Amino acid sequence: MDTDNTTGPTIAASKVEGTEVYNLQGDKLGSIDDLVIDKVSGQVRYAALEFGGFLGMGTDLYPMPWSKLKYDTAKDGYVVNLDKSQLEDAPRYARDSEPAYTRDYGRKVYDYYGETWV
């Protein structure tokens, strides 16, 4: 399998991790740290966005519904319709304390971003 090819409609998770995330104004918000995949459906439920801190130190992870991220080929990154102040109040967790991704937790995250948990 050619995982170096990122020009098609699919991409390997390892290529998504580390990809930068921008808001609509072009400001860098952070980067994708990890993807959380539903074991039953196979759908990507969340992108864990690394945001805050300095040089990777003191950063928290912000689970965001995958559907909020849109890939922008010109930026070679993902774009979300959020600003930094919205992220500051978003659900988050410290790198060393990953939450249990239960349905209740999912609803809380999706509700924050105005999405419907299915």
N, C-alpha and C positions, 0 to 999 in steps of 0.2 A: 504494500500500500504506500502510495506517495503522500506522506504527510507534510511535505514541503509546499505542496500546491495549496495556496490560500485564495485562488481566484475563482473557484467554483462556488456552488450554493451551500456547501458544507465545509466545516473546518474542525480539525482535531482540537479537543479541549486543551491540550498542551500548548497549542498556538494561541488560544484565547487568553490564557493566564499571562499576566503581565501587560496586556493590551491597555493602552491609556483610554480614559473616559473623560469626555468633555461635556460642557453644557452647550446650549444653543448659541451662546455668545462666543464660544470658542475657548472659554477658560478651562484649563485642565482641572478636573475634580479629583482624580486619583487613577487607579488602575485596577484591573480585575485580578484578584488574588486567587479565586477558586470558583468552581461551578458546583452547584448542589443539584443532583439529579434524582428525580423520583424513581425509586427502585421498581415500582410496578408499571407505571406508564412509560418510563424512559424519557420523559420530558425534563428539560432543564427548568427547575423551579426558581432558582436564584442564581444571581451572580453576586459573589461576595466582593464588594468594592472596598479596596484599601483607600482610606481617606484620613487626612490629618497627620499629625506628627511631623518629624523631620528626618529625611533620609531613611525612611522605613522604621524609625524608632518612635515608639509611642503612638503608633497608628492603631485605630480600631477598624473592624470589618463591618460593613454595612450590607446586610442582605437586601437585594433589590430584585423585584420580579424581572425575570429575563426579558419579558415582553416590553419593558420600559426602554431597553437598550436598542438602538438602531445603528447598524454599521455604516460608517461614512468612509468611502474609499479615498476621498481627498485627504482626510485626516489620518487614514490608516488606524482608526480607532472607533470607539463607540460614542454615541451622542445620546444624552438624556435631556428631557425638558425639566430640569431642576437647576436651582442655584445652590451655592454653598450653604446659605442660611437654612434651606430646607433640609439639607443633609445633616446639619448640626443637631436637628431635633429628631432625626430618623432612628428607627430601631437599629441597634448596633450591639456588638459584643467584642470583648478583648480577644486577641489572637489565641490566648491560652485558655479560653473558656467558651468554646463553641457550644451553642444552644442545642437542645433537642428540637429538631425540626418537626414538631407535631402539627396537626391540622390547626389547632388553636394559635400556635405561633405563626403559622403561615397566614392565617386570616388577619392577624395583627399587622404583619408586614405588608400584605397586599392592601389592606384597608388604608394604611398610611399613604401609600402611593396611588390611591384611588382606583385600584384594580380589584377584580373579583376573583377570589380563590375558587378554583374548580377541582 
